């Protein structure tokens, strides 16, 4: 009776792995280091070995496993092809096929890490019970994943869900990592929130508890906490960040129109306070219908990836 | 042998109808007036009667017909439910079910008119040969349709593809019909192009052949023609319009990432000149990958709707 699935989320530093029941119950999770040396040639064999060990410990066999899902930090085309994965040292290829060969031929599917996180949140997280979700992850960068009818929309060139690099601000003077100017990521990532805070602090003479924090150790959490505590300048900063996020949500509602937006990543730890502030501008820029996608918080944290990777197996 | 399908595109003034072979060949097309009086109660019976007459003339029977597709000018939810169709006088309901009852129970599917136009262009128009297209129609307004894996993405609240009402301009002072300010439609619809032209003419002292045209009779075509002829001011106007269109395409590439964008509607009659100008800004704002969705022209004109409506039957 094969009813287990394996979720694997390959990050730049560690590989997260999980063994799941097909109903979404996480039985075991663990991590191994990501060995990037020699063009990342060790990554897949390390994963295969570690999966075999763990299954043995759990008294399971590969024949009990429906398959494995593999999330990688980079674009993946609809067919599972990975054009190149700079973060892992990989050249072009089909890692899913190679991992399958190392695991006695069990089915392996490959997808982008932001996309599997969205699928994971749909399965067992903030989007549970919905079929169409757009997840936005406010972390070091801003990632996105689009799931329609319980399936990842990867895009024909692996660009779908790259919401962090949509243009939101015309008068931006600095360049984003992507080479463009005015990307959502420049404002709404954890890094972006801090940058925004520094700009507000520099251009305003208002008192603020943020001025008591040494500039180089200022975090997005500091800004959110100060705003929640009623610090006027911090409220202005959060308002600015939420203005761009709310507008972006409106844009996504008017193009993809999912059932729910799920907001995750470090910045989302500000919780309902953040959601309420986003909602204000979201409603202001989506005026076609009051019957619009919901906005909620992600629930799986760093495990979203292994959940989604495992969920891919069930299609 | 059922192998025919019927495409019906209900507009505010006329209903367009077509009988197709299942390979996409259009055998017969015709129009009837849209009778909107008495809350549009006559529209579906008129369609049913007209379909029966035409099939009789063609020596076909309803048993030869696989089904009919019905496009309506308003939002339609994923399940074919029409929340309300102000343009037709209809209240809430399932017109597809009712039309089916009037046509001896043949299957009838219902979708939004902009969405069926996109499906039609995918089937036999500018998107032929592709499975994932986003169509943008630059007409009186700006409409949009998203097709992924040969299927319309209608959205959970019927908002998908409402690209014309995404926010593109921060310093817009006038309100859009939707109640928001700075919508793409305000700049890039036929009406928008003319409005833009009037603003440029008023604020600039440059000579222009557009100044020879009586202001109230100025059209988007005049502006496009003047720009193609090298009129400096007209070139600036078209550049401004294409800046917002190009940025919007980049945004769509970074969220949905189709194979191709298909540009239709009256403004698109400017042809490759328009596409080239859009492409410039599209590339500037999508810098993640040079492997990005193509941009092409629609080919079916006003028939796109009946093509797409008929194509819905084949799913």
Interface residues (C-beta under 8 A of the other chain):
Chain A: X75 X83 X132 X144 X146 X148 X153 X154 X155 X156 X157 X158 X159 X160 X161 X162 X163 X165 X166 X167 X170 X178 X179 X180 X247 X250 X251 X252 X253 X254 X255 X256 X257 X258 X259 X284 X285 X286 X287 X288 X289 X291 X292 X293
Chain B: X75 X83 X132 X144 X146 X148 X153 X154 X155 X156 X157 X158 X159 X160 X161 X162 X163 X165 X166 X167 X170 X178 X179 X180 X247 X250 X251 X252 X253 X254 X255 X256 X257 X258 X259 X284 X285 X286 X287 X288 X289 X291 X292 X293
